[in-house]
Structures are given as structure tokens and as C-alpha cells.
Amino acid sequence: MINFMLRNLKIFFRDKSAVFFSLLAVFIIIGLYALFLGDVWAEDYADIENARYLMDSWIMAGLLAVTSVTTTMGALGIMVADKAKNIIKDFQSSPVSRSALAGGYILSAFVIGVIMSVVALILAEIYILANGGELLTGTKTLQVLALILLSSLASTAILFFLASFFKSLNAFSTASTVIGTLIGFLTGIYLPVGVLPEAVQYVVKIFPISHAAVLFRQILMEAPLQEAFVQAPAESLAEFKTLMGVTFRFGDTLLSPQGSILVLLVTAGLFYGLSILNLSRKRK
């Protein structure tokens, strides 16, 4: 399994275009925000002294959640390519078990998701610092790294299940494009969750990866939020957090960070289980 994982890692990182396009969503989001959205949001909250630092942290938190999806999706393209070229049949006829093959694809996608998310974190921190913000503390950095592991785990589970249905690279590329386009809206990056119609808000809140975005925001935005709302009523802070998707409310119930972590863990377990069932069905 480990050798097969290393084989997949070498294929991915050897293809510079695959690495670039897996990070394309990151570059697009940073570009859009740097050129357009950053100034718009800063102007909307011009009465807040550290508005730019606050909104930079908000967008970069969402970017980390998106990266865990787009990069693992790119990594799983190796599995689809093996199917399309019938390479996987050679592996299946070898002494390597099917479970080891599946494990190799999953592990490589997870490792790639983690590595590329760390790269995105470094870029995000550089961007925040360049615009007058502050770097994360050591404790906060460790929390973000732990969350990167969790979000990559959940993303890998979901996307491995979806990728297991594809046998054509063209079909997978089309699906990747659609997912890459929608993921920014489903994680509340382009528009804050609170300004969306109620029905759309509900869809965002039940989308598992949006909970990773919430957790990233709670970590990255803690310091700028404390500065921005130090003299404001607690109600104003709570309202802002709900509007910007820093917290999720279901009716009058506030979802705790532990609740979002549970959503990601359950999602990972559920989709890994579904993937096993799907692979077992195909074997028959």
C-alpha cells in the first residue's frame, strides 16, 4: 500500500500542470480578492479599525477549506486515469490486494491534500502579513494544521466515493470543473452565508466542507475579531459572526466547534463506508 501511495505521489508531483491546476482555485480566489473583493469588503466595514486584517483572515480561512477539496480531487484524477488507460487491471491481476490499491489511492490523495493545504496556509499568511495583518501564534498554527488534517480527511472520503464512479477522464474533468466552481459558494467565500437566501443558507450549512471553513474562520479570525469588537456589544459580535459564517445557527441553536468537528468526522466515516460498499459491489 505504501509503495503504491508513493507511486501516486511521484506521478502527481512530476506533473507540474496537475500541481498548478490543483492550486488554481487558490490563485483565483487570492487574485479576485486582491483585485476586487478585498477593497469592497474593507469599504463596507470601513468603520472597523482593522477591517482589512479582519476580512483578509475571513477570505483566507475559506480558501484553506477550498484547497482541501480541489487538491484531493486533482490527486484522485490519477485513479481515474488508471481506469481510463486500463492500467488498474494490471494492478488487479498482480499479487497486490484490491484493498491495498484503494488504500494507496486514498492515502496519496490525503497526503497531497495536506501538503497543498500547508502551501496554501503559507501563502495566506504571507498575504495577510503583507496587508498589515499579523501571523498566527504557534498554538493557533498547530490548531490550523490539525484542522487541515481533518478537512483533508473528510474531503478525501467524499471525493474518493465520487471518483469511484468515473471511468472517463473527460467526465471526471467536467465534474472537477463543476465542483471547483461551486465550492467557493458552498463554503461561503464569494458571498457571506448571512446574505444568501434562507434555503441556500441551509444547503451551505449541511455541506460538510463548509464546517471546515467555519472552524478555520474561528481560528484565523479570533485575534482580529477581538480587536474589532473590543468595545462593541456582545450582540453585535454574535450577529457579525452569523452573517460572515464564523458560526452556524440552526434556528435558535448555535452549533459549537465540537459539533462541526463531529460533522467532519462522521462525513469521513460515512463516505469511506460508502466507498467500500461501492467497490465491493463492483467486484461482484
N, C-alpha and C positions, 0 to 999 in steps of 0.2 A: 504493500500500500504506500509506504513512504517513498520507495523508488518511483512508483507511478506518479505520486504527487510531485516529486522533484522533476520528473519528465514534463509534466504540465506547466510547472513554474518556468522551466527553461524555454518552452515553446512560447509562453506568454511574453516574457520579458525580452526574448530575442526579437519579437515582432514589435518594432518601435511604434508602428502605426496603431497596433492594438492598445499599447500602453497610452498613447496620446489620446485616442478616441475614448478610452475608458475614463479619462480625466477631462474630456471635452466639456461635459456639463459643468464641471468645476470652473473651467476657464470662462465659459459663457456667463455663469452666474456672477463671477467676480467682475467680468467686463461690463455686464449690464448694470451692476450695482455701482461700479466705479464711475461709469459714464453718465448714468441716468438716475437710477433709483436712490443712490446714496444721498444726492443733493435734495431730491424730492422729500425723502423721509426726514432729513435733517431740517428742512424748512418747515415741514408740518409740525415738528416738535422744537421749533426754534426757542421757545420759552424755557426749555430744559437746557441747563448749562452744558452738560456733557452729551448732548443729543447725538452727535456723530459717533462717539465711542459706544453709546448705548445701541444705536441702530447697526453699527458695524458688527457688534457682538451678536446681535439678533440674526443678521443675514448669514454670518459665518457659522453659527450653530446649525442653521438649516442646511447649509452647504455640506457639513460633515455627515448629516443624515442621508443626503442625496448621494454622496460619494460611496457610502457603503452599499448602495443599490447598483449604481452604474458600473462600478469596478468589478463586483462579483458577477454581474451579468456579462461583462466582457470576458471574464475568466471562464465562464461556463460555455462560451462560444467554442472553446476547444472541444468539449464533449460533443456538441452538435456537429462540428467539423469532422470529428472522428466517425460519427454516424453517417454523415453525408458521403464520406470517402470510403466507407466500409472498413475503415481501419479497426473499428471496435470489434469486428468479427474476428480479426486476427488475435486480438487480446482475449476474446472469449474462448477461443479454441486453445489457448495456452493454459498452463497449469494455474494461472492466476485466477482466483475465485471472483465471481461477479461482485460480491460484497466488497472485496479489496479494490476493484475497479471503481465502483461507486464511491467508496471512501476516498480514493485518490482524487477524484474529481471534486468532491466536497471539500476536502482539506486544502487543495490547491486554490479553490475559489475563495475559501475563508482566509487563507494566508494572504492572497493577493488583495482582498478587500481590506484587511487590516493594514498592510503595508501602504497601500494607496491612500487610505484614510489618514494615516500618520503624515504622509506627504501633504495632504490637504490641510491638516491641522497646522503644519509648519507654515504653509502659505497663508493660511488665515491669520495666524499670529503675526506674521510679518506685515500683512495688510493692516491689521488693527493698530500695531505699533507705529507704522508709517503715517497713520492718520491721527496720531496724538493719543491713542489708547494705551493700555498697559498690558504687559504679558501676564499670563496666568501664573498663579503661585504654584509651587511644587505640588502641594496637596491637590489643587484643582486640576493640574495637569495629569496626575495619576488617576483622578476620577474620570477625566475625559478619555484617557487611554483604556480604562476598564469599560467604559461605555462604548468605545469603538469596538472592542471585542464582542460585546453583547449585540450591538446593532449589526455587525458583520455576520454574526451567527444567525440572527433572525433573517437577514437579507439572503444569505446563502441558502437557508432552508426553503424560503418562498421561491426563489428563482431556480433552484435545483429541481423543485417539483414542476415548475412551468417548463423548464428546459427539457425535462424528460419526455415531453410530448412532441418535441420538434425533431425532425429528421432532415430538414432542409435549411441550409444556411440563409437562403433568401427570406424564408418565412421567419426565421429567428431574428434576422437583421431588421425586418419590418417591425416585429414585436418589440425589439430593443429600442427602436426609434420612438414608437408609441409610448412605451414605458418611460423612456428618458424625457419625453415631452411632458407627460402627465405628472411625473414625480415631483416637480417643483411646485405644482398646485396642490398635490395631495399632502405635501409636508408643510404647506403654508409659507412658502418662501416669497413668491411673487406678490401675493396679497395676504395680509394678516387674516387669520382664521375668523376673527370677530367681525370683519366686514363682509364676509360671504353670506349668501342666503342660508337660512337655518337648515334646510335639507342638505346643502353642500357641506355645511359645518359638521353635520352628523357623519357624513361619509368620511371626511378628513379625520374625525375623532376615532372612528373604528378602523382606520387604516393603520396597521401595526407600526410601520416605519415612522409615522407621524409622532408616535410616542417616543421614539429615539430623538426626534427633533425637539420635543418638549424637554426631555432630560438634558440634552446638550444646551438648550437655552437657559435652563435653570442654573447650570454651572457657569457658562460663559457670561451670562448677564447679571450674575449676583452682585459683583462689585459695582458696575455702572448703575444698576438699579438702586443700590444703597445710596450712591452719590446723588442720583437724580431725584429721588423721593424722600430725602432725609428730613425735609420739613413739611412734606405733604401728608394728608390724612391717610390712614391705612386703607380706606375705601378706594382712594384714587389709585394706589398701588395695585390693589386687587383687580380693579377694573382694567387697568393697563395690561396686566398680566393675562387676563382673559382675552382681551382684544388682540394681543400680539401672539397668542398661542404659547405663552410661557407656562400656563396652566390650562388644563381642560376641565370643563364643568359639564356634567350631565344633569340637566335640571338645576336643582339647588345643591347637588353633590359635587364637591371638589375632589378630583382624582389625585391621590397622593403620588409622590415619586415611586413609592413601592408598588403602587398599582400599575404604573407604566412599565416598570421593570418586569412585573408579573406578566403583562401583556406580551412583552417581547419573548420571555422565556416560554410561555405557552405557545406562542406562534411558532417558535423554533421547533419545539417538540411535536406540535401538530403537523407541520409541513414535512418534517423529516419522516414522521409516521406515514403520511400520505404518499411520500416518495417511495418508501419501501413497499407499500401496497401496490403502487403503480408498476414498479419494477418487477414485483412478484407476478403480477397479472400478465405482464408482457412475456415473462419467462415461460408461462404456461402456453 
